[in-house]
């Protein structure tokens, strides 16, 4: 790279002096333009029945003509069958459960998606338990606050923390958790929940049991929006990052479901897991993230069959690549990850890849840091449908038409043909 070339953008492997405003809570959803989402859930529900309608029309028309019972055409029968089936499916698709007395646990409310979903479910009348990785206070503090008078105040205090002047200070709590609690109804509870912590999962389950709505048999739904986005080619990613991705994206949700499942089974509710379309579409630099979520998809498919006899639905929401990850990376975070990975590479590895290739690979992800263009309405609606629909789909794909086409071709075309079409 030429250090004096002012036309070049700031290097990923050098400190950046430019800062970009961070994404705040639900601002992406509230401030965005009208969504142009494609109703893939309706298409997915209706596609196979329409094919069967056509096949039935062909067979029935042929039989009637051979027996000389009627000269009705295939088109007439297909039209009649289609109208009947689509009308029935539309009614079936739009049935919703009653929100009154139903509690939902939403993890990952530190990120934009989880925060927006918690607000949406609260607006619909559900009792929401919003889990934050770093919430102000803890469950014991919250219970103490509720049980005592208004004269009692709780705060988070680290006695080992000092300011530059040497004075001890109280650490500020999670602003997002405080604002979510303030903006929503009294039905919403915020709680400390890091899904990789056994202690916090067990503590959260006890808190939920103690605060279920009156008359509720259990927890209606678990919605896991927590994920860890590890980017980079496999050789570049530190093993500690790979381990962390597996802990957050696979092991954490698995343990969370294990602990909460008795509550969900009692309510005959559902488990909703946020995943990614990347599990079906291979892409460079995203291998670790895609692998961890692909394992989660496989777990969900098996869990669905295990829980079906017990009346519990398992729903996967495979979002588009833009809505993948825990924080919808800011440019600062992307640059920080890139510099850290580059420093960790050996001299041989740096020579094998070269700084230009490394920077080009990471720069390809920059389009996912442009928060002004983010449209989270589709994935938020899909997650909401997974909770509220009486008969949810097993898999929702709130993706762009290009991503949908790519995933369909990846599933059905021979691999050699698909690789030829989408050669990088």
C-alpha positions in Angstrom: 0.0 0.0 0.0 1.2 3.5 -0.7 1.1 5.6 2.4 1.0 8.9 0.7 -1.8 8.1 -1.7 -4.6 10.5 -0.5 -7.1 8.9 -2.9 -7.0 5.6 -1.1 -9.4 4.9 1.7 -8.2 4.4 5.2 -6.5 1.1 5.5 -8.2 -1.7 7.5 -4.8 -2.5 9.0 -4.0 1.0 10.1 -5.8 3.0 12.8 -8.8 5.0 11.5 -9.5 8.6 12.5 -13.1 8.6 11.2 -15.9 7.8 13.5 -19.4 6.8 12.6 -22.5 7.3 14.7 -23.5 4.0 16.4 -26.9 2.4 15.8 -29.2 3.2 18.6 -32.0 0.8 19.7 -35.0 0.8 17.4 -33.9 3.9 15.4 -33.3 1.8 12.2 -36.8 0.5 12.1 -38.5 3.7 13.1 -36.6 6.0 10.7 -36.5 3.8 7.6 -38.4 4.1 4.4 -41.4 2.0 3.6 -40.3 -1.7 3.5 -40.3 -3.4 0.1 -40.2 -6.9 1.6 -41.4 -9.9 -0.4 -43.9 -12.0 1.5 -41.9 -15.2 1.3 -43.8 -16.8 4.1 -47.1 -16.7 2.1 -45.3 -17.9 -1.0 -43.6 -20.7 0.8 -46.9 -21.8 2.4 -48.8 -21.7 -0.9 -46.3 -22.9 -3.5 -46.5 -26.7 -2.9 -50.4 -26.7 -2.5 -50.6 -24.9 -5.9 -48.4 -27.5 -7.5 -50.6 -30.2 -6.0 -53.7 -28.4 -7.3 -52.4 -28.4 -10.8 -51.4 -32.1 -10.6 -54.8 -33.0 -9.2 -56.5 -31.0 -12.0 -54.6 -32.8 -14.7 -55.3 -36.2 -13.3 -59.0 -35.5 -12.6 -59.6 -33.9 -16.0 -58.0 -36.8 -17.8 -60.0 -39.4 -15.9 -63.3 -37.5 -16.5 -62.5 -37.2 -20.2 -61.6 -40.9 -20.6 -64.8 -42.0 -18.9 -66.8 -39.5 -20.9 -68.3 -38.1 -17.8 -67.3 -34.5 -18.4 -65.3 -32.3 -20.8 -64.1 -29.9 -18.1 -60.7 -28.5 -18.9 -57.5 -28.7 -16.8 -57.5 -24.9 -16.4 -61.1 -24.8 -15.1 -60.4 -27.4 -12.5 -57.0 -25.8 -11.5 -58.7 -22.4 -11.1 -61.4 -23.9 -8.9 -59.0 -25.9 -6.8 -56.6 -22.9 -6.5 -59.3 -20.5 -5.3 -60.5 -23.0 -2.7 -57.1 -23.9 -1.4 -55.7 -20.3 -1.4 -58.8 -19.1 0.5 -58.4 -21.8 3.1 -54.7 -21.3 3.4 -55.1 -17.5 3.8 -57.5 -18.0 6.7 -55.3 -20.7 8.2 -52.2 -18.5 7.8 -53.6 -15.5 9.5 -54.9 -17.2 12.6 -53.2 -15.7 15.7 -53.0 -16.7 19.3 -54.4 -14.5 22.1 -51.6 -12.4 23.7 -53.4 -12.1 27.1 -51.6 -14.1 29.8 -48.8 -15.2 27.6 -45.1 -14.6 28.5 -42.2 -14.5 26.0 -38.5 -14.6 26.7 -36.4 -12.5 24.2 -32.6 -12.8 24.4 -30.1 -10.5 22.8 -32.0 -7.2 23.6 -28.6 -5.4 23.6 -28.8 -5.5 19.8 -31.1 -3.6 17.5 -33.2 -6.6 16.5 -33.8 -8.0 19.9 -34.7 -4.6 21.3 -37.2 -3.9 18.5 -38.8 -7.3 18.9 -39.3 -6.9 22.6 -41.0 -3.5 22.0 -43.2 -5.1 19.3 -44.3 -8.0 21.4 -45.0 -5.6 24.3 -47.2 -3.5 22.0 -49.1 -6.6 21.1 -49.9 -7.3 24.7 -47.5 -10.1 25.6 -45.6 -10.3 28.9 -42.0 -9.9 27.8 -38.8 -10.9 29.6 -36.0 -9.0 27.8 -32.6 -10.5 28.3 -29.5 -8.2 28.2 -25.9 -9.4 28.3 -25.1 -6.3 30.4 -28.1 -5.1 32.2 -28.0 -2.4 34.9 -28.0 -4.3 38.2 -29.0 -7.9 38.4 -32.0 -10.1 39.2 -31.4 -9.9 43.0 -31.2 -6.1 42.8 -34.4 -6.0 40.7 -36.3 -8.1 43.2 -35.0 -6.0 46.1 -36.1 -2.8 44.3 -39.6 -4.3 43.7 -40.0 -5.5 47.3 -38.9 -2.3 49.0 -40.1 1.3 49.1 -39.4 4.0 46.6 -36.6 5.3 49.0 -34.4 2.4 48.0 -32.1 2.8 45.0 -30.0 0.1 43.4 -26.7 0.8 41.5 -23.8 -1.2 40.0 -20.6 -0.5 41.8 -17.2 -1.9 41.0 -14.9 -0.9 43.9 -11.8 -1.6 41.8 -12.8 1.0 39.2 -11.2 4.4 39.4 -11.4 7.5 37.4 -8.3 9.4 36.2 -8.5 11.5 39.3 -8.4 8.4 41.5 -11.9 8.7 42.9 -14.2 5.7 43.2 -17.3 6.0 41.0 -20.5 4.0 40.3 -20.6 2.5 36.9 -23.5 3.5 34.7 -26.0 0.8 33.8 -27.2 -0.3 30.4 -29.0 2.7 28.9 -30.8 0.5 26.4 -32.3 -1.7 29.2 -33.3 1.3 31.2 -35.0 3.0 28.2 -36.7 -0.2 27.1 -38.2 -0.5 30.6 -39.2 3.1 30.6 -40.8 3.1 27.1 -42.7 -0.1 27.5 -45.6 -1.2 29.7 -45.4 -2.7 33.1 -45.7 -6.2 31.5 -42.1 -6.0 30.3 -39.2 -7.2 32.6 -35.6 -6.7 31.9 -33.1 -9.2 33.2 -29.4 -10.0 33.1 -29.0 -13.0 30.7 -25.8 -14.0 29.0 -26.7 -17.2 27.3 -23.2 -18.6 27.7 -23.5 -18.3 31.5 -25.0 -21.3 33.2 -25.6 -19.3 36.4 -27.4 -16.5 34.6 -29.6 -18.9 32.6 -30.7 -20.7 35.8 -31.2 -17.4 37.7 -33.3 -16.1 34.8 -35.5 -19.3 34.8 -36.2 -18.8 38.5 -37.0 -15.1 37.9 -39.4 -16.0 35.1 -41.2 -18.6 37.2 -41.7 -16.1 39.9 -43.0 -13.4 37.5 -45.2 -15.3 35.1 -48.6 -13.7 34.5 -51.4 -14.8 36.7 -53.0 -18.0 35.5 -50.2 -18.7 33.0 -49.2 -22.4 32.7 -45.7 -21.6 31.6 -43.6 -19.7 29.1 -45.3 -19.3 25.7 -42.1 -18.7 23.7 -38.4 -18.5 23.7 -36.9 -16.1 21.0 -33.2 -16.3 20.8 -31.8 -13.2 19.0 -28.3 -13.4 20.4 -25.5 -14.2 18.0 -21.8 -13.6 17.6 -20.6 -12.6 14.2 -17.0 -13.9 13.5 -15.7 -12.6 10.2 -12.6 -13.6 8.3 -11.1 -16.6 6.4 -10.6 -19.6 8.6 -6.8 -19.2 8.8 -7.2 -15.6 9.9 -9.7 -16.1 12.7 -8.1 -16.7 16.2 -9.3 -20.0 17.7 -10.6 -18.1 20.8 -13.0 -16.2 18.4 -14.1 -19.5 16.8 -14.8 -20.9 20.3 -16.7 -17.8 21.3 -18.8 -18.0 18.1 -19.8 -21.6 18.9 -20.5 -20.8 22.5 -22.9 -17.9 21.6 -24.5 -19.3 18.4 -24.8 -23.0 19.3 -24.0 -24.0 22.9 -25.7 -21.0 24.6 -29.0 -21.5 22.7 -28.9 -25.2 23.3 -28.5 -24.8 27.1 -31.1 -22.1 27.2 -33.6 -24.3 25.5 -32.7 -27.2 27.8 -33.4 -25.1 30.9 -36.5 -23.3 29.7 -38.1 -26.2 27.8 -40.2 -27.5 30.8 -41.8 -24.1 31.0 -42.5 -24.0 27.2 -43.8 -27.5 27.2 -46.3 -26.8 29.9 -47.7 -23.9 27.9 -47.5 -25.9 24.6 -45.6 -22.9 23.2 -42.8 -22.6 20.7 -39.0 -22.0 20.4 -38.0 -19.4 17.9 -34.3 -19.2 16.8 -32.8 -16.5 14.7 -30.4 -17.9 12.1 -29.1 -16.8 8.7 -29.5 -17.5 5.0 -25.7 -18.0 5.0 -26.3 -21.6 6.3 -27.5 -22.5 2.7 -25.3 -20.1 0.7 -21.5 -20.5 0.9 -19.6 -17.2 1.0 -15.9 -16.3 1.7 -14.9 -14.6 5.0 -18.2 -15.8 6.7 -17.3 -19.5 7.2 -17.1 -19.5 11.0 -20.3 -17.6 11.4 -22.1 -19.7 8.8 -20.9 -23.0 10.4 -22.1 -22.2 13.9 -25.5 -21.2 12.6 -25.7 -24.2 10.3 -25.2 -26.4 13.4 -28.1 -24.4 15.1 -30.3 -25.1 12.0 -29.6 -28.8 12.2 -30.3 -28.8 16.0 -33.6 -27.0 15.3 -34.7 -29.5 12.6 -34.1 -32.4 15.0 -35.7 -30.6 18.0 -38.8 -29.9 15.9 -39.4 -33.6 15.4 -38.7 -34.3 19.0 -41.2 -31.8 20.3 -43.9 -32.1 17.7 -45.7 -35.0 19.7 -45.6 -32.6 22.8 -47.3 -29.7 21.0 -44.3 -27.5 20.9 -43.4 -25.7 17.6 -39.8 -25.0 16.6 -39.3 -22.0 14.2 -36.2 -20.9 12.5 -35.9 -17.4 11.1 -33.1 -17.4 8.5 -32.5 -13.7 7.9 -30.7 -12.1 5.0 -27.0 -11.5 5.2 -27.6 -7.8 6.2 -29.4 -8.8 9.4 -26.8 -11.4 10.4 -24.8 -10.9 13.6 -25.1 -9.4 17.0 -24.6 -5.7 16.3 -24.8 -5.0 12.6 -21.2 -4.1 12.6 -20.2 -0.5 12.9 -17.3 0.6 10.8 -15.2 1.1 13.9 -15.8 -2.5 15.0 -15.0 -3.9 11.6 -11.7 -1.9 11.5 -10.9 -3.1 15.0 -11.5 -6.7 14.1 -9.4 -6.4 10.9 -6.4 -4.8 12.7 -6.5 -7.4 15.4 -6.6 -10.3 12.9 -3.8 -8.8 10.8 -1.5 -8.4 13.9 -2.1 -12.0 14.9 -1.0 -13.4 11.5 2.5 -14.7 11.2 4.9 -13.2 8.7 4.5 -16.2 6.4 0.7 -15.9 6.4 1.0 -12.1 5.8 3.2 -12.8 2.8 1.0 -15.6 1.5 -2.2 -13.5 1.4 -0.8 -10.0 1.1 -2.2 -6.9 2.7 -4.1 -5.9 -0.5 -6.0 -9.2 -0.6 -6.7 -9.1 3.1 -8.1 -5.5 2.9 -10.2 -6.3 -0.2 -11.8 -9.3 1.6 -12.7 -7.3 4.6 -13.8 -4.3 2.6 -16.4 -6.5 0.9 -18.2 -6.5 4.2 -18.4 -2.7 4.5 -21.8 -2.5 2.9 -23.1 -4.2 6.1 -21.9 -1.3 8.2 -24.2 1.3 6.5 -26.9 1.5 9.1 -28.8 4.2 7.2 -29.8 1.6 4.6 -30.8 -1.1 7.1 -34.3 -2.5 6.9 -35.1 -4.8 9.8 -38.8 -4.8 9.4 -38.9 -8.1 7.4 -36.9 -10.1 10.0 -38.8 -8.4 12.9 -42.1 -9.4 11.3 -40.9 -12.9 10.8 -39.8 -13.3 14.4 -43.1 -11.8 15.5 -45.1 -14.2 13.3 -43.1 -17.1 14.8 -44.5 -16.1 18.2 -48.0 -14.9 17.4 -49.2 -17.2 14.6 -51.4 -20.1 15.6 -49.7 -22.2 12.9 -46.2 -20.8 12.3 -44.0 -22.0 9.4 -41.1 -24.1 10.4 -38.7 -21.8 8.6 -39.1 -18.1 7.6 -36.7 -16.5 5.1 -37.0 -12.7 5.3 -34.4 -12.1 2.5 -34.0 -10.1 -0.7 -35.2 -11.7 -4.0 -31.5 -12.2 -5.0 -30.7 -14.0 -1.8 -33.8 -16.2 -2.1 -32.9 -17.2 -5.6 -29.4 -17.9 -4.6 -30.5 -20.2 -1.7 -33.0 -22.1 -3.9 -30.3 -22.7 -6.5 -27.8 -23.8 -3.8 -30.3 -26.3 -2.5 -31.5 -27.8 -5.8 -28.7 -27.4 -8.4 -25.7 -29.7 -8.7 -22.8 -28.1 -6.8 -20.6 -27.9 -9.9 -23.2 -25.9 -11.8 -24.0 -23.6 -8.8 -20.3 -22.9 -8.2 -19.9 -22.0 -11.9 -22.8 -19.5 -11.7 -21.7 -17.9 -8.5 -17.9 -18.1 -8.9 -16.2 -15.5 -6.6 
